[in-house]
Amino acid sequence: MTVKERTEELEEKILAPEAALAKNTRGRDVPEEACTLRTEYQRDRDRIIHCKAFRRLKHKTQVFLSPEGDHYRTRLTHTLEVSQIARTIARALRLNEDLTEAVSLGHDLGHTPFGHAGERALDSLSPGGFRHYEQSVRVVEKLEKGGKGLNLTWEVRNGILCHTTGQEAQTAEGRIVRVADHIAYLNHDIDDAERAGVIREEEIPQSITDVLGSGKSKRIDTLVHSVVENSVGGRLAMDPAVREAFEELAKFMDRRVYCNPYAKGEEKKVPGLMAALYDYLAKPEHIPPDMRVIAEQDGRERAACDFIAGMTDHYAVQLFEKIFVPKSWKL
């Protein structure tokens, strides 16, 4: 018996009936020889960690555009926090932690530079619109590895696609990531907003703190416990009072942070920058060399969209300056 087979046997013995067993995966679009050490979901996790799109997350905005300071979240640190919360819930519910981790690590691979401001800009520019969760699937199916994609299992791709809004994931593990994403970003965005001087912990309404507690750690602990204690048979739930306070917290953040003119002031520059890059890169003579195959297959507009979506904040600004800002010169 191989190490992989022993792991699969252990999964069958200890995981809940509703857990997604690695040996029962719907598989990959392109069949591959099995690894003797790792299950299919473990292989997917490793492929995501080692891909280029994952590395670029460290220089992509979470909430504040290019913040000055070492302790603000980036898209990468957000991803790691989602993974930690999701794995804790999965382990407590005896679901497949490897699948949960793979979906968590891959859920934002397609996110644009400049956070949701960048996503809104590309959505208005690209024919057919743009949604980061669909782009994340496109990254793992087509854009990585020179057009070959990562060839991930169906369950991981489904969890990535369904991690935010609309249809729920088909696996309980994928549904966990949606909840963990929400728990993570609301709480770490509060932390970053405090650091930026946008809000103070004491300003959070008492109706929320009486239920969820005060401080990031306490709120996360309350929310995670509520999910674990109220979820049954793969259907995730929270205590009604906790759910209500959580929704009230989201509304508070909308008012005070996500729509705050000081915190989001720089975002007004994003649409013009993105539009200029898009118009330039969609021209036949300006298509980047590594996007030419995509342009031939899916059109120049799609290639420009893919290229911009993959940029870090810094690269997008630098490319804009290189193309559009006059350079000084010497005689």
C-alpha positions as CSV (number, residue, x, y, z in Angstrom):
1,M,0.0,0.0,0.0
2,T,1.4,3.4,-1.0
3,V,1.5,6.5,1.3
4,K,-1.3,8.0,-0.8
5,E,-3.5,4.9,-0.4
6,R,-2.9,4.9,3.3
7,T,-4.0,8.5,3.5
8,E,-7.1,7.8,1.5
9,E,-8.0,4.8,3.8
10,L,-7.5,7.1,6.8
11,E,-9.8,9.7,5.2
12,E,-12.5,7.1,4.8
13,K,-12.3,6.1,8.5
14,I,-12.2,9.4,10.2
15,L,-14.0,12.0,8.0
16,A,-17.7,12.7,8.2
17,P,-20.1,11.1,5.7
18,E,-20.6,14.4,3.9
19,A,-16.8,15.0,3.4
20,A,-15.3,14.9,-0.1
21,L,-13.0,11.9,-0.1
22,A,-9.9,12.4,-2.3
23,K,-10.3,8.9,-3.8
24,N,-13.8,9.9,-5.0
25,T,-12.8,13.0,-6.9
26,R,-14.5,13.7,-10.2
27,G,-10.9,14.0,-11.4
28,R,-9.1,16.3,-13.8
29,D,-9.9,17.4,-17.3
30,V,-6.6,15.7,-18.5
31,P,-6.1,12.4,-16.7
32,E,-2.7,12.0,-15.0
33,E,-0.7,9.2,-13.4
34,A,-1.4,9.2,-9.6
35,C,1.3,10.3,-7.1
36,T,2.3,7.6,-4.7
37,L,2.7,10.1,-1.8
38,R,0.0,12.7,-2.1
39,T,-3.8,12.6,-2.6
40,E,-5.3,14.5,-5.6
41,Y,-6.3,17.4,-3.4
42,Q,-2.9,17.6,-1.8
43,R,-1.4,17.8,-5.3
44,D,-3.7,20.6,-6.2
45,R,-2.7,22.5,-3.0
46,D,0.9,22.2,-4.0
47,R,0.4,23.2,-7.6
48,I,-1.4,26.4,-6.4
49,I,1.3,27.3,-3.9
50,H,4.0,26.9,-6.6
51,C,2.3,28.8,-9.4
52,K,3.2,32.3,-10.5
53,A,-0.3,33.8,-9.9
54,F,0.0,32.8,-6.2
55,R,3.4,34.6,-5.8
56,R,2.0,37.8,-7.4
57,L,-0.7,38.0,-4.7
58,K,1.9,39.5,-2.3
59,H,1.9,42.8,-4.3
60,K,-1.9,43.1,-4.9
61,T,-4.2,45.4,-2.9
62,Q,-6.5,44.0,-0.3
63,V,-8.3,47.2,0.9
64,F,-5.9,50.1,0.9
65,L,-4.0,50.9,-2.3
66,S,-0.2,50.5,-1.9
67,P,-0.3,51.3,1.8
68,E,2.8,52.7,3.5
69,G,3.7,50.3,6.2
70,D,4.7,46.7,6.6
71,H,1.7,45.4,8.5
72,Y,-1.2,46.1,6.1
73,R,-2.8,43.1,4.5
74,T,-2.1,42.2,0.9
75,R,-4.1,39.7,-1.2
76,L,-1.6,37.1,-0.2
77,T,-1.9,37.6,3.5
78,H,-5.7,37.6,3.1
79,T,-5.5,34.3,1.3
80,L,-3.4,32.8,4.1
81,E,-5.8,34.0,6.8
82,V,-8.8,32.5,4.9
83,S,-6.9,29.2,4.6
84,Q,-6.3,29.2,8.4
85,I,-9.9,29.9,9.3
86,A,-11.3,27.5,6.7
87,R,-9.0,24.7,7.8
88,T,-9.9,25.1,11.4
89,I,-13.6,24.8,10.6
90,A,-13.0,21.8,8.3
91,R,-11.0,20.0,10.9
92,A,-13.6,20.6,13.6
93,L,-16.4,19.3,11.3
94,R,-14.3,16.3,10.1
95,L,-14.4,17.5,6.5
96,N,-11.5,17.2,4.1
97,E,-8.9,19.7,5.2
98,D,-6.7,19.2,2.1
99,L,-9.5,20.1,-0.3
100,T,-10.5,23.1,1.9
101,E,-6.9,24.3,1.9
102,A,-6.5,24.0,-1.9
103,V,-9.7,26.0,-2.5
104,S,-8.7,28.6,0.0
105,L,-5.3,29.1,-1.5
106,G,-6.7,29.4,-5.0
107,H,-9.8,31.4,-4.4
108,D,-8.3,34.9,-5.3
109,L,-5.7,33.9,-8.0
110,G,-7.6,35.9,-10.6
111,H,-8.0,39.1,-8.6
112,T,-7.0,42.3,-10.3
113,P,-4.5,44.9,-9.1
114,F,-6.1,47.7,-7.0
115,G,-8.6,45.4,-5.3
116,H,-12.3,45.7,-6.1
117,A,-11.7,49.1,-7.7
118,G,-9.6,47.3,-10.3
119,E,-12.2,44.6,-10.7
120,R,-15.0,47.1,-11.3
121,A,-12.8,48.9,-13.9
122,L,-12.1,45.7,-15.8
123,D,-15.8,44.7,-15.6
124,S,-16.7,47.9,-17.3
125,L,-14.0,47.6,-20.0
126,S,-14.1,43.9,-20.9
127,P,-16.8,42.5,-23.3
128,G,-18.8,40.1,-21.3
129,G,-17.7,41.7,-18.0
130,F,-15.2,40.6,-15.5
131,R,-15.6,38.7,-12.2
132,H,-12.5,37.8,-10.2
133,Y,-13.8,34.4,-9.2
134,E,-14.3,33.4,-12.8
135,Q,-10.9,34.8,-13.6
136,S,-9.4,32.6,-10.8
137,V,-10.8,29.6,-12.5
138,R,-9.4,30.8,-15.9
139,V,-6.0,31.2,-14.3
140,V,-5.9,27.6,-13.1
141,E,-7.5,26.2,-16.2
142,K,-5.7,28.1,-19.0
143,L,-3.4,30.9,-18.1
144,E,-0.8,29.2,-15.9
145,K,2.1,27.2,-17.3
146,G,2.1,28.8,-20.7
147,G,-1.5,28.1,-21.5
148,K,-1.7,24.5,-20.1
149,G,-3.2,25.5,-16.8
150,L,-2.7,23.6,-13.5
151,N,-5.1,20.8,-14.4
152,L,-6.8,20.9,-11.0
153,T,-9.5,18.5,-9.8
154,W,-13.2,19.4,-10.5
155,E,-13.9,19.9,-6.7
156,V,-11.2,22.5,-6.3
157,R,-12.2,24.5,-9.4
158,N,-15.8,24.4,-8.3
159,G,-14.9,25.7,-4.8
160,I,-12.9,28.5,-6.4
161,L,-15.7,29.5,-8.7
162,C,-18.4,29.5,-6.0
163,H,-16.4,31.2,-3.2
164,T,-18.1,34.6,-3.2
165,T,-21.7,35.0,-4.5
166,G,-24.3,33.2,-6.4
167,Q,-24.4,29.4,-6.6
168,E,-22.9,27.6,-3.6
169,A,-20.1,25.1,-4.1
170,Q,-21.1,21.5,-4.5
171,T,-18.8,20.3,-1.6
172,A,-19.1,21.3,2.0
173,E,-15.4,22.2,1.9
174,G,-16.0,24.7,-0.9
175,R,-18.9,26.2,1.1
176,I,-16.6,26.6,4.1
177,V,-14.2,28.7,2.1
178,R,-17.0,31.2,1.3
179,V,-17.8,31.6,5.0
180,A,-14.1,31.8,6.0
181,D,-13.4,34.4,3.3
182,H,-16.2,36.6,4.8
183,I,-15.0,36.1,8.3
184,A,-11.4,36.9,7.4
185,Y,-11.8,40.0,5.3
186,L,-14.2,41.8,7.6
187,N,-12.0,41.3,10.6
188,H,-8.6,42.0,9.1
189,D,-10.1,45.0,7.3
190,I,-11.1,46.4,10.7
191,D,-7.5,45.8,11.8
192,D,-6.1,47.6,8.8
193,A,-8.6,50.5,9.0
194,E,-7.6,51.0,12.7
195,R,-4.0,51.1,11.7
196,A,-4.8,53.7,9.0
197,G,-6.7,55.8,11.5
198,V,-10.0,55.4,9.6
199,I,-11.9,53.9,12.5
200,R,-11.4,52.9,16.2
201,E,-12.4,49.7,17.8
202,E,-14.5,51.6,20.2
203,E,-16.7,52.9,17.4
204,I,-18.0,49.5,16.6
205,P,-21.6,49.5,17.8
206,Q,-22.2,47.8,21.2
207,S,-25.0,45.7,19.6
208,I,-22.3,44.0,17.7
209,T,-19.6,43.7,20.3
210,D,-22.1,42.4,22.9
211,V,-22.6,39.4,20.6
212,L,-19.3,38.9,18.8
213,G,-16.9,40.4,21.4
214,S,-14.3,43.1,21.1
215,G,-11.1,42.7,19.1
216,K,-10.2,40.7,16.0
217,S,-9.3,37.5,17.8
218,K,-12.4,37.4,19.9
219,R,-14.7,38.1,17.0
220,I,-13.1,35.4,14.8
221,D,-13.2,32.9,17.7
222,T,-16.9,33.6,18.2
223,L,-17.8,33.3,14.5
224,V,-15.8,30.1,14.0
225,H,-17.3,28.5,17.1
226,S,-20.8,29.5,15.9
227,V,-20.2,27.9,12.5
228,V,-18.8,24.7,14.0
229,E,-21.6,24.4,16.6
230,N,-24.5,25.1,14.3
231,S,-23.5,23.3,11.1
232,V,-25.0,19.8,10.4
233,G,-24.6,17.4,7.6
234,G,-22.4,19.6,5.5
235,R,-24.9,22.6,5.6
236,L,-23.2,25.5,7.3
237,A,-25.0,27.8,9.7
238,M,-24.5,30.2,12.5
239,D,-26.5,31.0,15.6
240,P,-29.2,33.5,14.5
241,A,-27.9,36.2,16.9
242,V,-24.4,35.8,15.7
243,R,-25.4,35.9,12.1
244,E,-27.4,39.1,12.7
245,A,-24.4,40.7,14.5
246,F,-22.1,39.6,11.7
247,E,-24.3,41.1,9.0
248,E,-24.6,44.3,11.1
249,L,-20.7,44.4,11.2
250,A,-20.6,44.1,7.4
251,K,-22.9,47.1,7.1
252,F,-20.8,49.1,9.6
253,M,-17.7,48.4,7.5
254,D,-19.5,49.4,4.3
255,R,-20.4,52.8,5.8
256,R,-17.2,53.5,7.6
257,V,-14.4,51.9,5.5
258,Y,-15.4,50.5,2.1
259,C,-17.2,53.8,1.2
260,N,-14.9,56.1,3.2
261,P,-13.6,58.9,0.9
262,Y,-10.3,59.1,2.9
263,A,-9.6,55.4,2.9
264,K,-10.6,54.9,-0.7
265,G,-9.6,58.3,-2.1
266,E,-6.9,56.9,-4.4
267,E,-9.3,54.6,-6.1
268,K,-10.7,57.4,-8.2
269,K,-7.5,57.2,-10.2
270,V,-7.9,53.5,-11.0
271,P,-10.5,53.5,-13.8
272,G,-8.5,55.9,-15.9
273,L,-5.3,54.0,-15.5
274,M,-6.9,50.7,-16.2
275,A,-8.7,52.0,-19.3
276,A,-5.5,53.5,-20.7
277,L,-3.7,50.2,-20.2
278,Y,-6.6,48.2,-21.7
279,D,-6.9,50.4,-24.8
280,Y,-3.1,50.2,-25.4
281,L,-2.6,46.5,-24.8
282,A,-5.6,45.5,-26.9
283,K,-4.0,47.0,-30.0
284,P,-2.4,44.3,-32.3
285,E,1.0,45.9,-32.2
286,H,1.0,46.1,-28.4
287,I,-0.1,42.6,-27.4
288,P,2.5,41.2,-25.0
289,P,4.4,38.2,-26.4
290,D,3.2,35.8,-23.8
291,M,-0.4,36.8,-24.6
292,R,-0.3,36.3,-28.3
293,V,-1.7,32.7,-28.2
294,I,-4.6,33.9,-26.0
295,A,-5.2,36.8,-28.5
296,E,-5.4,34.3,-31.4
297,Q,-7.7,31.9,-29.5
298,D,-10.0,34.3,-27.5
299,G,-9.4,37.8,-29.1
300,R,-7.2,40.8,-28.3
301,E,-9.6,42.2,-25.7
302,R,-9.6,39.0,-23.7
303,A,-5.8,38.9,-23.9
304,A,-5.6,42.5,-22.6
305,C,-8.0,41.7,-19.8
306,D,-6.0,38.6,-18.8
307,F,-2.7,40.4,-18.8
308,I,-4.0,43.4,-16.8
309,A,-5.8,41.1,-14.3
310,G,-2.5,39.3,-13.6
311,M,-0.6,42.5,-12.8
312,T,0.5,43.6,-9.4
313,D,-0.3,47.1,-8.3
314,H,3.3,48.1,-8.7
315,Y,3.7,46.7,-12.1
316,A,0.5,48.3,-13.4
317,V,1.6,51.7,-12.2
318,Q,5.1,51.2,-13.6
319,L,3.8,50.1,-17.0
320,F,1.4,53.1,-17.1
321,E,4.3,55.4,-16.4
322,K,6.5,53.8,-19.0
323,I,3.9,54.0,-21.7
324,F,2.2,57.4,-20.9
325,V,4.4,59.5,-18.7
326,P,7.1,61.6,-20.6
327,K,10.7,60.8,-19.5
328,S,13.3,63.4,-18.7
329,W,16.4,63.4,-21.0
330,K,19.8,65.0,-21.2
331,L,21.6,66.6,-24.1
